[in-house]
Amino acid sequence: MPLFFEQEKKMSVNKVILVGNLGADPEARGAVTKIRLATAERRKQGDSWVDHTEWHSVACFGKTAENVMKFCKKGKQIYVEGKIRTSKYQDRDGNDKYSTEVIADQIRFLGGRVD
């Protein structure tokens, strides 16, 4: 097998870019700030259009987390760039559960102020 093909197999990318609106005020939990981000799309279904909203859990840390707590409120439009992480845990009954969230590397505030 050629060398360039071997290197190509090893490469992978975990990157997500979202633009949406906060569904609730940010929540600080120790060093992490969590937000719920709604993204929407419109789909054709038969003769009509149907809106579909997808909800994303986003975690941010450090100065980004501080700025999110300071400047963001429910309804604020933001740009999020980061990576997807899935964690496994067990519920009270011992069943395996999974939680997927975006770990934000960068958040930009869009639009005007939300009062």
C-alpha positions, 0 to 999 in steps of 0.5 A: 500500500502506498505511504500516502494512503496509510497516512490518510487512514490515520487522519480524522477530524472532530469539528462542529460549527453551530449558529443558533439561539440559547434556549435558556440562560447559561448555567455555571457548574464549577469551572464549566458553563453549560448552555442549550442551543437551538438550531432550526431548519425548514423542511418540505413535507408534502405540500407544506413546509415544516420547521424542525428544531434541534437542541444541542448541549454545549459546555465551555470553560475558562474565559469563554465560560465567564464571557458567556455567563456575563453576556448571554441570556435566553434568546441570544444568537451565538456562533459555536465552534468546537468538538463533539464528545459522548460520555457514558454513565450508568443510571440508578438502575445500573443501565448504561446511558450516553450523553452527547455534548459540544465542547466549545473551543470558540463562542462568538456573540451575534445579533444585538443585545437581548434584554 
